[in-house]
Amino acid sequence: MDNLKVTIFTNEFPPNIYGGAGVHVDYLTKELSKLMAVDVRCFGDQDSSSGNMIVKGYKEWDIIKKNSLDKLQKVLGPLSIDVAMVKDPITSNIVHCHTWYTFMAGFLAKMLYDIPLVVTIHSLEPLRPWKEEQLGNGYHLSTWMEKTGIEAADRIIAVSNDSKKDIMKCYNVPEDKIEVIYNGIDLNQYKKTGVNVARKKYGIDGRYILFVGRISRQKGIIHLIDAVKYLPQDVKVVLCASTPDTEEIKMEMEEKVKLYPNIIWIDKMVTKEEIIELYSNAEVFVCPSIYEPFGIINLEAMACNTPVVASATGGIKEVVVDGETGFLVEPGNPEDLAEHIKKLLDDRELAATFGANGRKRVEEMFSWESIAKKTYDMYEDVIENYKK
């Protein structure tokens, strides 16, 4: 099919990326733009055009900023942006939404422009009940927005087989509408490096384990901090953790971090070069998530030859091979987490073997080029069968 064009709705897009969904959209759009025209509409003030890709940012309405309760604004603001994103004419053959933040834009675009809708599920609201702490009653609205987009979609992308099962449990959609397409990794960027710039900058000397992620109940960071008391105190625990879901969880984390002098907390978004260095030189990468449909951070660590200890939950089980590229542990169990981290700290040969196996696995299964081609082929199929 010639001259295909897609409009992609996303909350996160460079330079505003704070999670795995944003990383996914960043790399996917770059690769897709080699195959077709890509119109990105995102939250923010971006305005750029390069090659086959146009990017435009949208901001929430001032009236909502001024007159909403804080927790409600976190949902009503995105809803206003969604309306703004579809107000500008859409000339694409298909629209593709990422995360509940944009699902109403996708739903409205389908209705207004009579074009097929694809949604990618990076997480599911019904499986994140702790979001009620963040959104209050707005959580019921975010869940409704997600439900509306998913049930109106012509194709739903699940980022893992486990995520596909979750979608079918949570929403009334037929199985043949759901297609599994994994997240990917840029293997040229994410690879082992021995440079020592970030470690000097953040005062990291000697052996360390690493966590990367948002300060969220979902990411299990509190469970990792609770595991520190079981770990050797001469090993640093580096937390690249920012963007707290709520002020309460940030305060809880601050109190717990004070208990352990071997914790180094980097409370900001570090650069890509810095994170690659930190992955590369960590003894172990730790992903203690309670819920994780995929877990792109594990791919990043594995690409840098770093062994992983991660929760046996969701899509992580399809990324990390237990006993081969790392260890899978019981979610929410600090002692189990610490026990398996210690195994790798004590056995450097095993850690090196897991690291090499991890790199091999991402090379074989998770390139963005192949993921973009699968997505493009899926677009063709959806467009061809629309309204049949």
N, C-alpha and C positions, 0 to 999 in steps of 0.2 A: 504494500500500500504506500503510494507516494505522498509526499508533502504532509505528513502527519504533524499535528501540533497538540501539545498538552498544556493545560493550565494547572499548576500545582499550588494548592493552598497549604500554608504551613505557618505555625507559630514561630518556630525558630529558623533563622537563616543568618549566615555570616553578616555582620560580626556578632550577632546576638544568638550564641549557642551556649546552652547550659546542660544539655543532656544527650542521651543516645539518639533520640529521634532527630535532633538537629544535626548531629554528625551524619546520620543516615541520609537526610535530605540533601545536605551539602554535597556529599560524594555522588549520590544517585543522579542529581540534576546535572552535574558536570559530565558524567558518562552518557546520560540520555541526550544531552545537547550535541553529542557527536553523531547521534542517530536521527535526530528530529528537532523541530522547533520547541522550545520550552519557555513558557510564560510563568514566572514565579511570582506569587502574591503572598506577602508575609507580614508579620507584625513588626512594625518599626518605621524607620524613615529612609530605608534603602531606595536607591534610584539609579539603576545602572543597566548597561546593555553591552554584551560581549559575545561576538560570534552568533551562535544560534539561541542565545538565552537572554531574556529580558527579566529584570528583577524590579519589583515595586513594593515599597513598604506602606502599611496603613496603620493609623493610630485610632485609639478609641475616642468616642465622642466626648467633648468637653463636659456636656451636661451630665454624663454618667460619672465622670471623675468628680464633679462638684457635689453631687447629690446622693451618692450611694454609700451605704455602709461598707466598710473595708472588705469584709468577706464576700458580700454580694457583688462588689465591684470586680472581684477576681473572676466572676462568671459573666456579669452583664457587660463588662468591658470587651471581652472576646466576642460576645454576641454582636455588639455594635460594629466591631471590626469586620466580622463576617458579612454583615449587610453592606458595609462600604466596599468590600472586595468584589462583590458581585454587581455593584452599581456600575462600575466601569465595564464597557462591552467586552464580552468573551467571544473570541472567534476561533477557539480551539475545537478539535474533534472530540475531546474527552477531558474531564476534570478529575484530579487525583488529590485527595485530602490526607493529611497526616495529623493524627491526634484529635481528640474531641474538640479541641479549641477551634478547629476549622470545619467541623462536620456540618454545621448549619450553612456555611458558605457553599459547601458541596451540594447539599440538599436544595438550596435556593437556586444555584446555578443549573442544576438538572431541571428544575421546574420552569425557570425563566427562559433558558436557552435551548431546552430540549436536546440535551447531550448526555451521554452515559457518564456515570459516576463510579469511580474506584476509590476505596478507602484502605489505608494501611493501618493495621492495629498494632500500635507500639505498647499499649497496655489497655486494661479494661477497668472502667470506673467501678463496677460492682465488686471487683476483686481488690479494690483499694479503699476499704472502709475508713482507714485513718485519714483519708482526704476530707472527711467531715470536720476534723479538727482544723483543717486549713480553710475550708470553704463555708462552714456552717450549713445552713439550709441551701446554699448555692450548690452544694454537692448533689442535691436532687435534680437541679437544673442541668448540671454538667452531665449527669447520667442520662437524662432525657435527650440532650443534644447528641450524645454518643449513640443512643438507641435509634434516634431518628435517622442519623446518617448511615448507620450500619444496615438498617432494615430497608433503606431506600437504594442502597448501592447495587450496581450491576455486577460488581466483582469486589470481593474482600480479600486483601492480602494479609495473611498471617505470617509472622516472622519466624515461626517454628511450628512443628507439628503439635506440640503441647499447647501453644497459643490457639491453634485451630480448634482443639477440643474445648478450650475455655470459651471461645466465641460461641460455639454451638450450645454450650451449657447456659450461657448468659442471655442469648438473644435468639429470636425466632427466625433463623435463616437456614436455607437448605445447604447441605454439605457441598453440593456441586458449585455453589457460588464462591466458595472459599478456596484460595490458592496459596500454597506455602512457598514463599520466596524469602530466603535468609537475608540477614544483614551481611555487609561485606567489610573489607579492610583494604586500604591502599598499601600494598606490600612494598612499594618503593619508598614511601614515607616512614611507615612503621617497621623499623628493623633495628637490630641491636646496635648501640653506639657506646663508646667508652669515654665520651667527653665528660668533663667534670665542671660544667658551668652552673647548672641548676643546684647541684649538691653544695657547692661553695656558697651560692647565693642564699640558700635556706639553712645553712649550718648543719648539713647532714654529713656526718663522718662515720666510717665503720659500716657494719652490717645493718640492714633495715628491711622491714616488710612494708608493703605499700597498699593503701586504699585510695581509690579515686571515685568520687560520686557526690551527689547532692546530699545535704543534711536532711534526711527523710526517714520515716519509719520503714518505708519500702526498701531502702538500701541497706538496712540492718547495721548501720554504723555504731549504734549504741551497743549492739551485741559484740562487735569487735572490741570496743573499748573495755567491755566487761571481761573479755578474754585476755586482756593485757597482763592481769595479775598472775596468769598461768604460764606466761612466756618468760624467757631469759631476759633479765633487766638490762643486759649489756647490748641487746638488740633494739635499735630504734623502731618506732612505729610511726610511719609518715602518713598523715591524713591529708590528702588533697580534697578538701571538703568545703563547699560554700553553698550559697543559695538555699538557706533553710526554708522548709515548708511553712514553719510557724516560728514565732519568737519563743514559744514555750520549748520546742525541741532544741533550738539553739542554746537556750539557757541551761537546759538539762545536759547538753553536751559540754558546755563550758565548765560546769561543776564537775563532771566526771573526768575531763582532761586534766584538771588540777591535781588529781590523785596520782598521776603517773609522770615522773620527770622524763621518762624515755619516749614520751609522745611528742612528735613535732607536727603541729597543726598548721597547714598552709591554707588560710581562710580566704582564698580568692581563686579565680579562674587562672590557671597557669597557661603559658603558651604551649603550642603543640610541640615545639622543640624541647621545651622543659619536660613535658610529660613523657615524651619518648625516652629522654635520658633517665628519668626516674623509673620508668618501667624496666629499662635495659639493665639497670644496676641493682635492682631490688633482689633480695634473696627469694622472696615469695610475693606474689600478688594475691590479695585477699578480696573476695567478692561475697560478703555475708548477706546478700539480699534475701528478704522474706518473699518477695514476689518479683519475677523478672521474666517477661515474655521471651527475651533473647539474651541481652547482656553483652552489648558490643564491646564493653571495656575488657572483657575476657579475651576477645579476639585481639585487641590492641596489645595486651600483655603477652599473649602467646606469640604474636608476630615479632616481638622483641626478645624471644627466647627465654621468657620468664615462666617458671612453673606457677600453677594457679591452685589455690584452695578456695572453693566456692560452694555455695549452698546448692543442694540437690533439689532445685525448684525450677519449674517452667522450662524455657528454652535453653537455660544453662546446661541442662543434661544432654543437649544436642551439640553443644559447643565444646565443653570440657569432657574429655574421656577419662573416667575415673581409673586411676592406676596407670595411666599412659601419658597424659599431658598435665595431670594434676590430681587432686583429691576432691571428691564431692562429699559434703558433710550435711548433717541434719540442720535445717534452717532454724535460727533462733536458739542455738545451743552453744554458748561461749566455750564450754569445756571441750566439746568435740572439735570446734574450730581450732582452739589452741593446740590440742593434741596432734592434729594433722599438720599444722604450721611447724610445730617442733620437729616432726619427722623429717621435713625437708630442710630445716635449719641444721639438723644433726647429720644428715646424709647428703653431702654436697654432690656426690656422684649421681645419686638418684635425682636430685634437683636439676642437674645439668641434662640428664637424659630426658626428663619431662619437658624441659625448656626446648630442646632440639625437636622432640616429637610435636610440640605445640606449633613451632614454626612450620614444620612440614605439613601439619594438618590445615593451617590457614592458607598455605600456598595451594593446596590441592582443592579446597572447597569454597573459599570465601572471597574471590576476587570481585571487585565492583564491576569490572567489564562484563563478566558473565551474568551478574545480577541485573545490570541495566538491559542486557539483551533479552533476558527472560521477561523483564517488565515491558519492554517494547513489544515483544511477541504477544504478551497478554493484552496490551492495548489494542493491537490489531484484531485479536479474536473478539474482544468486547465490542468494538466499533462495528465489526462485520455482522455480529449477531444482535445488535441493538434493535429492538422492536420487532424482531422476527417472531 
